[in-house]
Amino acid sequence: MTAGNAKIPVTILTGFLGAGKTTLLNRILQERHGQRIAVIENEFGETGIDGELLIQGDEQIVEMNNGCICCTVRGDLVRILGDLAQKRAAQEISFDRVIIETTGLADPAPVAQTFFVEDDVYASYHLDAIITVVDAVHAMQQLDAHHEAQEQVGFADRILLSKTDLVTPEAVSVLTARLNNINLRAPIHSVHFGQTDLRQILDIDGFSLDAILQIEPDFLRDVSHAHDDDVTSFVFGSERPFNLEKLETFLESIIADYGPQLLRYKGIIHAHNDPQRIVFQGVHMLMSGDHTTQWQPDERKVSTLVFIGTDLPQDYFNEGLHLCLV
């Protein structure tokens, strides 16, 4: 509990795969707001790498892997929140607020429910707002194909529209009209590489239980959730370095062939004779990569690539990636 028995504010950061949630979270962590933030990071897959993509400062960063926060690991969320509150009360750790970044496949309803149906969580935490990041390039397709994308918009207290520079103003207008049709009460703001006014997303007291009950009357009763079976994830890892030229060629080929099915792909790459990590991220047909931190002399140099999509040929991907190793 905070001073004066005030509850700890919580922000749920959601949005479909590749929308820019981690970029926004890094922006929040870099801002000089004078607050210590506990980050709970959830990934859909057996290996988490988003923690490596985050700015590592004084924040408490907890990763939850091997499932989605809204179903298979929801119990872990309750446990982690309880542990954080207990350690904070015992002055073992210090933080002012919690930000939960959900996997892009999460339905936010069961996550938000946690703060109302779990007595211990309700006693310690206050759900401040659900912030949804929407990818202007792929949102129309995602809203058509995935119920979770619609739920993320429907439950939002703020909608942040990313990648608007990659589409026409007319496309932004059409998308905005659709988002307003799904959720008229949530203000919509454009956000470029996570640059946004933090006053729009923190301490806004935006979560309204009454408004949510209008959207979903069974919100406090129905805690079930399951994903479509055709959405899967798999991880490729290797301590052998990649031949970067071969890897780039192979990635370009699978994006060309399977781009519409690739919901999200990202990774940390150890390239041959390269002293720096390479981080690559992509959504459908859009991919980017950048050099980041130096590998340390005594550090295990491991490449980890995560692919999330529908009906992906895992064996073909694995065989091709193996052929790109030195």
Phi and psi in degrees as a GROMACS rama.xvg file:
@    title "Ramachandran Plot"
@    xaxis  label "Phi"
@    yaxis  label "Psi"
@TYPE xy
-84.3956  174.421  THR-2
-56.8797  139.951  ALA-3
72.2655  19.8747  GLY-4
62.5193  18.3386  ASN-5
-69.064  146.396  ALA-6
-77.0743  156.242  LYS-7
-79.5232  123.458  ILE-8
-72.4822  141.974  PRO-9
-127.381  133.56  VAL-10
-114.062  127.231  THR-11
-96.4879  120.453  ILE-12
-104.658  112.7  LEU-13
-129.056  -179.556  THR-14
143.012  152.49  GLY-15
-70.1706  168.106  PHE-16
-52.0396  125.934  LEU-17
82.4358  8.95473  GLY-18
-71.2019  -26.3243  ALA-19
119.684  24.5251  GLY-20
-64.47  -45.5365  LYS-21
-66.4646  -36.1355  THR-22
-61.319  -44.5811  THR-23
-64.2646  -41.4122  LEU-24
-63.3071  -41.3049  LEU-25
-60.5219  -38.704  ASN-26
-59.8978  -44.0319  ARG-27
-64.6398  -41.796  ILE-28
-69.0566  -27.6245  LEU-29
-83.9388  -19.6162  GLN-30
-67.7946  143.565  GLU-31
-86.2789  72.3802  ARG-32
-99.6702  -4.47142  HIS-33
74.4725  11.9454  GLY-34
-111.202  147.239  GLN-35
-95.4335  131.969  ARG-36
-119.429  129.936  ILE-37
-92.8646  125.233  ALA-38
-109.16  127.24  VAL-39
-109.636  117.654  ILE-40
-112.587  121.414  GLU-41
-114.543  135.053  ASN-42
-128.634  147.278  GLU-43
-92.6577  96.5963  PHE-44
152.782  163.824  GLY-45
-76.4677  -17.2816  GLU-46
-127.374  129.093  THR-47
-98.9427  136.97  GLY-48
-128.184  -9.00273  ILE-49
-60.7889  -30.0106  ASP-50
-59.7762  -32.614  GLY-51
-75.0229  -20.1336  GLU-52
-86.4825  -9.33969  LEU-53
-88.9542  149.977  LEU-54
-62.7292  125.271  ILE-55
-98.9323  101.791  GLN-56
-120.714  -132.205  GLY-57
-84.7257  -2.60465  ASP-58
-68.6445  151.687  GLU-59
-86.8019  112.141  GLN-60
-113.348  120.457  ILE-61
-118.043  125.553  VAL-62
-100.478  140.806  GLU-63
-122.213  112.611  MET-64
-113.724  -177.553  ASN-65
61.1914  44.8897  ASN-66
149.577  172.393  GLY-67
-99.0713  139.809  CYS-68
-59.2073  -23.9872  ILE-69
-90.1972  -2.79016  CYS-70
-139.591  -84.6867  CYS-71
-67.6369  -27.5099  THR-72
-114.313  19.8388  VAL-73
-60.5248  -35.4165  ARG-74
-61.4501  -34.3625  GLY-75
-64.0754  -37.323  ASP-76
-60.9392  -45.2087  LEU-77
-60.0591  -44.4639  VAL-78
-64.4975  -44.2116  ARG-79
-65.034  -43.6147  ILE-80
-61.6091  -40.0744  LEU-81
-64.4731  -43.2387  GLY-82
-62.8978  -42.9119  ASP-83
-62.5832  -44.0023  LEU-84
-64.6067  -40.9812  ALA-85
-66.1115  -44.7411  GLN-86
-66.3419  -34.4068  LYS-87
-68.2604  -42.1336  ARG-88
-64.5562  -33.1095  ALA-89
-84.5356  2.50038  ALA-90
62.1466  27.2878  GLN-91
-80.004  -29.7488  GLU-92
-136.921  162.936  ILE-93
-132.737  125.318  SER-94
-154.922  156.301  PHE-95
-102.761  -25.4047  ASP-96
-155.501  168.148  ARG-97
-122.465  135.92  VAL-98
-118.597  127.497  ILE-99
-107.029  115.866  ILE-100
-97.7611  113.046  GLU-101
-82.2363  159.558  THR-102
-62.1629  153.11  THR-103
-63.2788  -13.7459  GLY-104
-96.6706  6.06683  LEU-105
-79.5115  135.729  ALA-106
-81.5941  121.232  ASP-107
-70.722  -16.1722  PRO-108
-58.5746  -53.948  ALA-109
-64.3191  -29.3663  PRO-110
-66.4713  -47.3879  VAL-111
-64.3525  -35.8293  ALA-112
-55.9464  -34.5866  GLN-113
-51.8665  -33.2286  THR-114
-84.3992  1.52946  PHE-115
-124.752  -29.721  PHE-116
-101.035  -11.1057  VAL-117
-101.634  111.706  GLU-118
-58.176  -44.8656  ASP-119
-66.1426  -38.6794  ASP-120
-67.49  -44.123  VAL-121
-61.0267  -34.616  TYR-122
-69.594  -26.6261  ALA-123
-106.576  -23.9228  SER-124
-124.452  151.112  TYR-125
-122.808  120.072  HIS-126
-76.3798  106.529  LEU-127
-76.7221  -46.4694  ASP-128
-169.673  156.126  ALA-129
-107.268  118.401  ILE-130
-106.028  123.648  ILE-131
-113.221  125.329  THR-132
-96.1759  128.704  VAL-133
-117.813  128.622  VAL-134
-83.0815  110.036  ASP-135
-63.4714  -25.2714  ALA-136
-74.5241  -42.599  VAL-137
-113.598  -0.211036  HIS-138
-61.7222  -42.3112  ALA-139
-59.412  -44.3027  MET-140
-65.2387  -42.5865  GLN-141
-67.4622  -39.4272  GLN-142
-65.5028  -33.5326  LEU-143
-68.8646  -39.2755  ASP-144
-95.3893  -22.6377  ALA-145
-131.123  119.69  HIS-146
-60.3527  -34.9823  HIS-147
-60.1867  -37.4457  GLU-148
-62.9605  -39.3544  ALA-149
-67.969  -40.2448  GLN-150
-61.9562  -40.7673  GLU-151
-61.314  -39.7092  GLN-152
-71.8613  -43.0375  VAL-153
-62.5722  -32.2458  GLY-154
-93.1345  0.386663  PHE-155
-72.3294  142.331  ALA-156
-94.859  -26.1263  ASP-157
-139.306  139.835  ARG-158
-116.327  124.508  ILE-159
-108.577  119.701  LEU-160
-95.4768  112.217  LEU-161
-99.1352  161.472  SER-162
62.8975  27.5347  LYS-163
-67.3002  -19.6013  THR-164
-72.4625  -11.6174  ASP-165
-98.056  0.647483  LEU-166
-131.203  169.643  VAL-167
-78.8656  156.686  THR-168
-57.4446  -33.2975  PRO-169
-64.4109  -40.2097  GLU-170
-65.3578  -39.021  ALA-171
-63.0082  -41.084  VAL-172
-63.8069  -43.5131  SER-173
-64.6676  -44.4657  VAL-174
-63.5772  -43.5429  LEU-175
-59.7133  -40.7378  THR-176
-62.4315  -39.2246  ALA-177
-68.3505  -41.7281  ARG-178
-63.1661  -40.4269  LEU-179
-64.2802  -33.2701  ASN-180
-67.0076  -36.0566  ASN-181
-75.9694  -42.7369  ILE-182
-144.477  95.2258  ASN-183
-77.4383  -21.1573  LEU-184
-85.3581  -14.7259  ARG-185
-90.3822  120.962  ALA-186
-61.0858  145.183  PRO-187
-114.901  128.416  ILE-188
-131.559  141.248  HIS-189
-76.6873  145.058  SER-190
-137.338  130.493  VAL-191
-113.617  113.015  HIS-192
50.021  43.1017  PHE-193
78.8174  0.566018  GLY-194
-80.3422  108.607  GLN-195
-153.05  158.651  THR-196
-71.5978  118.852  ASP-197
-64.3678  -20.1777  LEU-198
-67.6732  -14.3651  ARG-199
-84.9117  -12.7823  GLN-200
-130.552  -16.1379  ILE-201
-117.532  141.223  LEU-202
55.1237  45.2283  ASP-203
-102.586  -8.80135  ILE-204
48.337  48.5374  ASP-205
-91.7904  -16.3555  GLY-206
-77.6396  121.704  PHE-207
-117.212  111.481  SER-208
-62.1954  -37.8484  LEU-209
-61.0513  -42.3479  ASP-210
-66.3183  -39.1604  ALA-211
-65.4243  -39.7719  ILE-212
-64.8338  -26.8929  LEU-213
-69.0747  -36.5763  GLN-214
-72.8256  -44.1004  ILE-215
-139.209  92.1524  GLU-216
-58.3661  -27.2305  PRO-217
-89.7872  16.567  ASP-218
-50.8133  -43.9091  PHE-219
-86.9977  -2.63397  LEU-220
-111.821  -41.9916  ARG-221
-93.7898  106.498  ASP-222
-107.544  11.4191  VAL-223
-80.8145  151.23  SER-224
-165.777  139.693  HIS-225
-145.885  151.337  ALA-226
-94.3652  156.176  HIS-227
-61.756  136.163  ASP-228
-67.0939  -19.6432  ASP-229
-79.4624  -8.7035  ASP-230
-91.3082  116.664  VAL-231
-134.157  165.995  THR-232
-136.32  151.413  SER-233
-148.562  159.938  PHE-234
-122.521  137.567  VAL-235
-114.417  127.7  PHE-236
-134.079  147.317  GLY-237
-160.473  141.874  SER-238
-88.7016  -12.9403  GLU-239
-75.0617  136.735  ARG-240
-72.0461  157.502  PRO-241
-88.4966  145.668  PHE-242
-77.9209  108.499  ASN-243
-62.4459  -38.3427  LEU-244
-63.6576  -43.3766  GLU-245
-64.7242  -41.8436  LYS-246
-63.3633  -44.5525  LEU-247
-60.3888  -41.18  GLU-248
-63.4724  -42.9146  THR-249
-67.8286  -43.3958  PHE-250
-61.6549  -40.8495  LEU-251
-61.8647  -36.4772  GLU-252
-70.4231  -41.895  SER-253
-72.8546  -30.0388  ILE-254
-67.0988  -39.8861  ILE-255
-64.1736  -38.311  ALA-256
-85.8066  -34.9366  ASP-257
-123.793  12.1263  TYR-258
-49.98  -47.8967  GLY-259
-61.543  -26.4074  PRO-260
-87.9548  -18.8777  GLN-261
-82.1785  97.5077  LEU-262
-68.4251  -40.3048  LEU-263
-159.732  140.247  ARG-264
-148.725  142.848  TYR-265
-161.473  161.399  LYS-266
-178.508  167.35  GLY-267
-110.519  124.859  ILE-268
-115.005  130.448  ILE-269
-100.437  106.889  HIS-270
-97.0719  147.147  ALA-271
-59.5012  129.558  HIS-272
60.5069  25.6645  ASN-273
-113.057  118.789  ASP-274
-74.7288  -8.28427  PRO-275
-115.751  150.58  GLN-276
-66.6021  150.773  ARG-277
-118.183  124.942  ILE-278
-102.613  126.555  VAL-279
-123.696  146.888  PHE-280
-144.534  149.921  GLN-281
-159.964  157.959  GLY-282
-136.162  121.964  VAL-283
52.011  -114.655  HIS-284
-92.7952  -3.42134  MET-285
-100.427  124.412  LEU-286
-135.937  144.042  MET-287
-140.013  155.87  SER-288
-147.772  144.176  GLY-289
-145.029  145.874  ASP-290
-72.6033  141.733  HIS-291
-126.527  -119.497  THR-292
-80.0614  159.947  THR-293
-74.5877  142.333  GLN-294
-71.3311  134.42  TRP-295
-80.9214  149.884  GLN-296
-55.869  -37.5758  PRO-297
-97.7763  14.1597  ASP-298
-94.3876  141.169  GLU-299
-72.1686  121.498  ARG-300
-91.3142  104.762  LYS-301
-123.895  130.677  VAL-302
-88.6116  136.127  SER-303
-134.45  118.898  THR-304
-121.453  130.493  LEU-305
-116.622  132.697  VAL-306
-124.146  130.394  PHE-307
-125.629  127.453  ILE-308
-175.123  -170.53  GLY-309
-112.119  127.875  THR-310
53.2603  45.4795  ASP-311
-83.1404  139.042  LEU-312
-79.7667  86.8321  PRO-313
-58.5598  -42.4596  GLN-314
-61.4781  -41.7267  ASP-315
-63.9982  -43.2019  TYR-316
-61.5106  -46.5299  PHE-317
-63.0186  -43.8452  ASN-318
-62.816  -43.8197  GLU-319
-64.1148  -41.3198  GLY-320
-66.7011  -38.7487  LEU-321
-58.7836  -39.3576  HIS-322
-69.4018  -15.3894  LEU-323
-90.0847  -5.21488  CYS-324
-78.0924  148.512  LEU-325
